[in-house]
Structure formats: C-alpha cells, structure tokens
Amino acid sequence: MGAVDVAFNLLPKYVRLLTVHKLAKRISRKYYKDLPQPRVFLEEIHIRNCRFLPDRSALVRHLPENGVGALLGITDKAFAKEIVSHGNIKQLFLLDQRTGPKWQEEMKQVFPREIESGSVQLGAYGEGEAGEFADGFFDWVYIDTGGAYQRMKQELEVLDRKVKNGGLICGGRYTTGEWKKWFKFDTIEAVNGFCVEKGYELLFFVQAPDMMYSFALRKLS
C-alpha cells in the first residue's frame, strides 16, 4: 500500500465516500459522453433464450461437441488448456499477435501432444486476419483480444462470416471496465450493437468473480 493509499484511509469515512462518488461521476461523464456510438440496448428477442452460467468452465462444457474452434488472443493459457482437456474439440486454433519462437515454445510446453498431432494449431492473429479462414470454418470462437470498440466491432463482423450458422461467437470483458486499474472497456457497446444490427442473440451470460463477464452469441433463426 502506497503513501497516497495510507493518507486516503486516514480521512473520515464520509469524506472518502464523497470523494469516490464525485470521482465516479466525473469518469462516467468523461467516458459516456465520448462513446464511439450511442449505447445500444438489447431487446427481448435478443435475450429470450439467454442462460446464466456460473463461470467459464461451464461455458467450455457448452461449446459445440467435436467442433473446430479458435481462441483469438491467448491471455490465459489455463483457459486454453481447460478447453483442450474438457471441451471435446476436434481442432483448436490458438491465434495471437505473439508468434515468435519464445511464444511457440511456451505453447508447445503446454500442448506437446496436441500440437504434434495437429489437434492444436498455432497461428498469427492481428486485426482482420481471421478473414483468411474460409467462411463457415469455425463452430465457435472466443475473443480475448481486449475491450477496444473498433477492434471488437471489426472482429465480430469478420466472425459473422467465419463462424458457421448455429455456431457460437464468444468473448470476454463483457463489462464496463476494470476499475481497479481505471480502464474502460467498450465490449458491451460493440456486442450489443452487433446483435441488433446483424441479428444475434445473447445465448449465455457467463459470470466471473472479478466481474470480467463473458458472453456467447448465436445467430437468430
């Protein structure tokens, strides 16, 4: 705990609460005034089949069986390992911006047999590179590349073509931000706008202890 934290905790409780309240209002005005587009709210048609799941482990169990999937952005190797162990997958593509020898060696240590057999594939991923796969190639994809609006919007639009009809487009950071680090995400705005514009439903809302919720979308029939 730093000196500023110690000094702040010495203030009377009502002063601390008032300070936090005023700071939250200023942050809210700053960020929501400059949103890249007006906030979009889902309608009943987009949530009528939605199920709450307790955690991402439950989401893994609901991924299409014997499917071809991809993780875009490998920020959590444990999650990737859980998918391989319990996801009943046919093939998994691990796509990341880090594609150098060090990263490949790290992945080979985590998935030695799977990479050797070809059930796990390593590849590069940058903005728009998912477009190199054939249309309808994936049964599901999980996006974990950050919470920036334009990037999330672009990724969702590409995956609208690359994930087969009836498949799942999933992702994390479906929340307003990571406020311990004073960092705002635009995932909600991008995902909700995509659902309304392209005709998708929120099939799963995945809870998380740190409030870093996940989502799973499916094309409306």
N, C-alpha and C positions, 0 to 999 in steps of 0.2 A: 504494500500500500504506500503510495507516494505522499509527499508532504501536503499536496493540494487536497487529497482524499482525507487525510487526518484533520486538516483545518476545517473542511466542509462538515465532517462528522461532529465537530465540536459546536457547530451552530445549533440553536434551538430547533426542535423538530418542525415547528410550523414554518420557520424560515427556510429550512431545507425543502419542505413540500412546496412552498410557494415558488422557490427558485426553479425546481424541477418542472412545475406546472407551466411557468412562464417560458422556460426553455423549450418545452414540448410544443407549445403553441407557436413559437417562432419557427421551429423546424417544420411544423405542419404547414404553416403559411408559405414558407420558402419552397418546399418540395411540391406541394399540391397546386400551387399557383403556376408552376412551370412544367407540369406534366406534358409529355410529348403528345398526348391526345387526351380528350376528356375521358374521365373514368367511365367504363362500360360495366353495366350490371347484368348478370345472368338472369334469364327469365325461367319460368317454371319448366319449360321444355328442356332446358339445358341441365337441370338438376333433379328431374323426377326419378331417375334411376340411380342417383348417387348413393354410395355406401361409404360410411366412415370406417377406416382401417386403423388399428392401434399403432402400427409402425411400418417401416419399410420392409421388414421381414415378412409381414402379411402381404404386402404388395408383391413381393417376389413369388409367393405361392399362387397369386392370381395372374401371373404372366401366362400368355398362351403356351400350352404344352408343346414340347418338341418344336419350338419356334426358332426363328432366326432373329436375333436382337442385337442392339448396339447400345453402348454407353458413350455418350458424347461428353468428353471431359472426365478424366479419371482423377477426381479429388479424394476418393475414398476407396483404397484398394480392398478394404474389408468388405465393403458393399459388393464390389465386383466378385470377390471370392464367394460371397454368400449366394450370388446369382448362379455362379458355376456349380456350387455344391447342392443347391436346393431348388434351382429354377427350372429343372427338367428341360434344358435347352438343347437345340440341335447344333447351333453355332452362335458364338458371341463375338462381336467386333468391338474391340477396345480402341476408341479413336480419341487422340489427344494432340494438343499442339506440341507437346514434348515428344519428339520421335528419335532423339539421338541414341547413341549406343548405351548410355547410362540408363535411360528410361527403359529401353528394350530389355536390358539385363535385369532390371528390377522386376519387370513383368514376367520374365522367364523364370525367375526365382519363385514367384507366386504361383504361376501356372505352368510348370515344366512339362507335364504330360499332355495337357490340353493344347499348348502351343505346338508341341511336336506332332500331335495327331491332327491338328488343323481345326479342332473344335473351337479354339480361341484364336482369333486373328488380331494382329496389331496393325494400326494404321494411323496416318496423319489426319488431323482434323483442324480446319480453320473455317472462317466464315464462308458458307456456301459449298463446302467440299462434300457434304452429304449428297449433293446433287450428282456426284459421279456414280452413285449406285443406280441400278435400274428402278424404274417406277414399280411400286408394289413389292419391293425386295424384302422389306422387313415386316415381321409380325409385331414387333414392338421396338420402341426406342426410349431411352431415359436420358434426358438432357440435364447436364450438370456443369454448364459452362459459364455460369454467372447470372446475375439478375438484371443486366442492362437491357433496356426496352428494345432498341433497334436490333440487337443481335438475337434476342429471343424471338422477336417477330419474324425475322428472316428465317431462323431455324424452323419455326413452326410451319411457315409457308412452304419450305422445301419438304419437310416431312409429311405434309398433306399429300404429296405425290409419292413419296418413297415408302410410306407405311401402307400396307395393303388394306383394303376396305374391311372393317371389322377389327383391325388391329388397334394397338394402344400407343398413344403418344404420351409419355410420362415425363416428369421432371421434378426438380426440387426448387427450394426457395419461393414457394407459393405463399409469400408473406410480405408484409410491408417493408421489413428491413431487419438488419442485425444491429439492434440499437445499442448493444454493449460496445460496439465499435463505431456507432453513429454512421452506419452505412445503409442507404436505402436501396431496395430492390424494386424493379418495375415489372416483375413477373406477373403479378395479378392483372395489371393493365393489359399486358401483351396477351396473356392466356384468355382472359375474358373477351377481349376484342376479337381474338381468333375464333373462339367458339361461336360468337354471334355472327361474324362475317362468313365463316366457312361451314357453319352448321355442325358443330361438335357438341357433345355433352360431357359434363364432368362425371365420370363413372366412379372414380374413387377419390376421396379426400383422405390423405394419409397424415395422421397426427405424428408429432415428434416432441420429445421432452423439452428441446430448446426452441420450440415454436418454428422450426425450419420445416414447414409442412411440404408435402409432396402432392402431386396431382396425377391423375391418369385420365386421358381423354379418349373418346371413341366417336367416330363419325355417326351422326344421327341417321337412322334408317328411314 
